[in-house]
Amino acid sequence: MLYGWRQTENAKDLLEQFIKGVNSGGRNQKPQKDARQRAVGDLVRAYRSDKDDDLVPALSGNPGRELRAAAASLSPFDYGKLGTYDWLRKIGEIDEMYLFFMKCQFYVEHGLAAPAS
């Protein structure tokens, strides 16, 4: 599943769409939805800036399980995952996003951030 992606010319927009798609399942309470939108925005800003100073605080609002799900769905190593389709026009951006989510996962697993559960 491509989480509702549509063709876009901007890799950052692609990331934002992807994160929102991963995070959209089953959340319909307004305060919780607003908090998730802020957390997604923080993660997108961290991706755009490529600075650890922005990434570490952004991870606290994003559950580790969602970061793992994002990395898994972008994997270039697991058959049928988005990263395995090397003919896609945006494969470079997809690879970059995969590495970003793997970095997020590494930080969370090594206690460099305190993710929400």
C-alpha positions in Angstrom: 0.0 0.0 0.0 1.3 3.5 -0.8 -0.6 5.3 2.0 -2.5 7.5 -0.4 0.5 9.0 -2.1 0.0 11.0 -5.2 2.7 12.2 -7.7 4.4 15.3 -6.4 7.5 17.2 -7.5 8.8 17.8 -4.0 10.4 15.1 -1.9 9.5 16.9 1.3 5.8 17.0 0.3 6.2 13.3 -0.4 7.6 12.7 3.1 4.8 14.7 4.7 2.1 12.8 2.8 3.7 9.5 3.8 4.0 10.4 7.5 0.4 11.6 7.6 -0.7 8.3 5.9 1.2 6.2 8.4 -0.2 8.2 11.3 -3.8 8.6 10.2 -5.2 5.2 11.3 -7.9 5.2 14.0 -7.4 8.7 15.3 -10.5 10.8 15.3 -10.5 12.7 18.6 -9.7 16.4 17.9 -7.1 17.1 20.6 -5.2 13.9 19.8 -5.4 14.7 16.1 -4.1 18.2 16.6 -1.2 16.8 18.7 -0.4 14.2 16.0 -0.4 16.9 13.3 2.1 19.0 15.3 4.3 15.9 15.8 4.2 15.1 12.1 5.1 18.8 11.3 8.0 18.5 13.7 9.2 15.4 12.0 8.9 17.0 8.5 10.9 20.0 9.8 13.6 17.7 11.1 13.8 15.9 7.7 14.0 19.2 5.9 16.7 20.7 8.1 18.7 17.5 8.4 19.9 18.6 11.8 20.0 16.3 14.9 19.1 19.3 17.0 15.7 19.3 15.3 15.3 15.5 15.0 15.7 14.6 18.7 12.8 16.7 20.0 10.6 15.7 17.0 11.0 12.0 18.0 9.3 12.6 21.3 5.9 13.2 19.6 6.1 10.2 17.3 5.6 6.7 18.5 8.5 4.3 17.8 6.1 1.7 16.3 5.1 4.3 13.6 8.7 5.1 12.9 9.4 1.3 12.5 6.3 0.9 10.2 7.5 3.8 8.1 11.0 2.4 7.7 9.6 -1.1 7.0 7.3 0.1 4.2 10.1 2.0 2.5 12.6 -0.8 2.7 14.8 -1.5 -0.4 15.6 -4.9 1.1 12.2 -6.6 1.6 10.4 -7.8 -1.5 7.4 -5.8 -2.4 8.2 -2.8 -0.3 8.3 0.6 -1.9 12.1 0.9 -2.0 12.4 -2.3 -4.1 10.8 -0.6 -7.1 14.0 0.9 -8.5 12.2 2.1 -11.6 10.1 4.7 -9.7 10.9 8.3 -10.6 11.2 9.2 -6.9 13.4 6.3 -5.9 16.2 8.6 -4.7 13.8 10.4 -2.4 12.3 7.1 -1.2 15.8 5.9 -0.3 16.5 9.1 1.5 13.3 8.8 3.5 14.1 5.2 4.3 17.5 6.2 5.7 15.8 9.1 7.7 13.4 6.7 9.3 16.2 4.2 10.1 18.0 7.0 11.7 14.9 7.9 13.8 14.6 4.2 14.8 18.3 4.1 15.8 17.9 7.2 18.0 14.8 5.9 19.7 16.3 2.4 20.3 19.5 3.9 21.7 17.7 6.3 24.1 18.6 9.5 22.3 14.9 10.4 22.3 11.9 9.5 24.5 9.2 8.6 22.0 5.5 8.6 22.8 4.0 5.2 23.2 
